[in-house]
């Protein structure tokens, strides 16, 4: 057992005390914050997400706010996805890229008004990036990190829980759309979104002092539906084929390699960061692609700190970027970032630097 040393560099979530009270047993760091990674019963937490409903502290999904006369212009310059038809109250999944077409984050962009956007980011410093690009282009836009902290409610019964809190209007929310509202005086934006394929919502708390109160409201509303605390579930997300930026990507990964090509609109203006490089990559074709891999090992393996090497007929062809034991498939599975010369159905060798295992490449998602 080890402890976490407090530091001003490591910010607690508005839900931190609530997660501790509910028995959190582990954290990871993400965007300079602590994110819960479990409550001591991983398989029970997994099945709760699959069958019932789970609540997650995901305040680490920080919001980068673009506000001002040039906010929409900056949002488009940062995004290789065409945002011209994005409406107020709508979110869009975006693959932010650098000038070389390398993915540097994959946020949800939310349009709050014609001159205000949020980027709900993965684990990299987009605040610095957005400010640098805005200043470089001479844009009139204020860029900051507002007091906004998401709380996720995920699982097949999530809609019933959220409807019992806010009303049945939430049942009509489309995927990635959101609406600003309040509950017991707590301002929130309710979005149909979340890092699982089991269905659910994210409640964007807009007053960090109310974190404990919002947590309790959701917890009490969820009691009839067997709610319990959890976290972005690694097993479910791998089974569902959900990308983890920074975990499944490296410093040379472009969108076309990781199934994000459909979110790149090559016709956007030349001023969009990375678009010219992305056009060249699209024309030449990517050198790698992301598939699934099932290992021929009948007992659960531990998630490593590093990628596994994948070879075929003695030749290195790529890496296995994640690993989990699938409770539903009863197999060790993961993502393979491999040469485009590799195909579904191919047998490969996977090495964890201690032993070599055989595996078979397959389509994503697994389930």
C-alpha positions, 0 to 999 in steps of 0.5 A: 500500500502506498499514499498520494502526497498532496501537491498544488500540482495535483488538483482534487475533483469536486467529487473527491471526498464523495469517492473516498466516502464511498470506498475508492481504492485506487487513483490514476493521474489525468490532466493533473488531477486524480481519477478513481480507478476502482472501489475494490470489486472490479468484476462486480463494478464491471457487471454493474455497468453492463447490467444496471448503472454506474456513477463515475467521477470524471472531472478530469475531463477538463473543459477548455473554453473558447469565448469571444468574437473569434471563438467559432473560427478558432474552434474550426482552425483547431478541428479537422472536422467540418463544424459549419453545421454544428448547432447550439446544444450539439457536441461533436467528436473531434480528432485534434491534430498537430501540423504533421497530422498527428492526433494530440487529443480527441475531445468532444466539442460542445457548442454553448452559443455562437461565441462560446465552445467547450473542448472536453479533453483527454489527457494532454494540455490543450489549453496551452495549444489553443492559446498558442494557435489563437495568438499566432493567428491574431484571433480575438478570443478568450481561452480558459479552463472554466469551473466545469466538472463532469459526473458520468452516469453509465449503463442500461438503466442510466436513462431512468436514473437521470430522468428521475432527477431532471424529467423525461425530457432527457429521453429525447436528447440525441447522442452528443447533444446537451442542455443546460439546466439545474437541480436544487439550484446546482447548475449543470449541462446534461449531455447524452455521452460517456466513455462506454457503449452501455448508454448514459449521460454526463452531468457537467457540474458548473459549480465545483462547490456543489460536487458533494451535493450533486453526487448525493442526488445521483446516488439517492436517485439511483438506489432503485436501479442498483447504482454504485460507484465506478470508473471508466471501465477498461474492460468494457471500453476494450470490448466496445472498441473505444479508443484511449488517446495516449494509451492506444496512440503514440507520437506518430499516430494519425487519425486514419490509423485508429479508425478516426478517418470518418471524423476528418473532412479533407475539404475544410480550409487550408488554415485548419491545423494539420489538414494539409498533412492529413490530405497527404496521408489520406492520398498515400494511405496509412502505414498502420491500422488498428485491429483487435487481437485475441490471445491464446492464453486461457487465464487472465493476464495483468494489464502492463505498463507498456505496449507488447511487441507483435511479430508475424513470421519473425518480422516485427509488425506493430504493437498490442496497445492494451490488454484485458480479460473479457468477462463476456468472451472469457478471453484475453483481448486487446487492440493491435496497432499493426502494419496494414499488411496484416489482416483480420484472421492472421495469426501473430506472435505477441511478446511481453518481454518475458514470454511470447504468446500466439494471437489472432487479429480480429475486427473491432469492436469485440462486442 
